Amino acid sequence: MVLEKNIPQHRRLYEILRKHIIEGIYQEGDLLPSENELCQLYGMTRPTVRQSLSTLANDGYIRKHQGKGSIVHHLPKEIGILSVSGTTSAVGRRNLKTRIIVKPSIIKWPENFMFQLTELEKESGCIYLERLRLLENEPIFYDISFIANINLPRITSRQFENRSLFQILRDHYHIEIKGGEQRIKAIPASAKISSFLSLKKGQPVLHLERKMETNNPVLFLYSSIFCNTEKYSIFGRF
């Protein structure tokens, strides 16, 4: 993992510790280094270290115990599609794969889009991408993404296969997901959705429509996600 030099210090430490947890350097039940040790090791202030640890706790990687410290927490058998940390972060060490159904391309926004768009967004068009996410080789999400085409040079030429969209935005464009809004409902699976998710046509699937806010106040990400919840439940903080 290569971290950009100008990402915030708290995010830099978060990514390092998260990577160590995902790769098994720290196992479930292990204590992370103390706040003092992290301050000395990475040359960071205590508030910065605390912010990193709080984010790790919010994303489910650690639990903070008074008098003990930060203890690594095994991620549950659930999928963090509701989390601003993204699916890849929530899944952790499990075998998550991404299959590109439609390669990213710049298009006009669809008519009657699911969320209200700004004039800037309408003028700029969107980056369109379809992906299938598989966990342990089982299809769990069919994800249609729309990203406002605002100062994201060469994004359509980047490698998205088995890559995290959030990580690509973070590493190459310094874009951080801050929060958002979403609508969730159960719908019958169409022939297309059922074929992607290995379900029977008409079988209920969970449909999420999301608008994600970023640290760029004019840049938003939108997703229409169809979820196969037969085996995995959905969880997350948003």
ZISULWO-V86358 format. One line per field, one symbol per residue. ss: DSSP state (A for helix, B for strand, O for the rest). Layout:
ss->???
This chain:
ss->OOOOOOOOAAAAAAAAAAAAAAOOOOOOOOBOOOAAAAAAAAOOOAAAAAAAAAAAAAOOOBBBBOOOBBBBOOOOOBBOOOOOOAAAAAAOOOOBBBBBBBBBBBBOOOOOOOOOOOAAAAAAOBBBBBBBBBBOOBBBBBBBBBBBOOOOOOAAAOOOOOOOAAAAAAAAAOOOBBBBBBBBBBBBOOAAAAAAAOOOOOOBBBBBBBBBBBOOOOOBBBBBBBBOOOOOBBOOOO
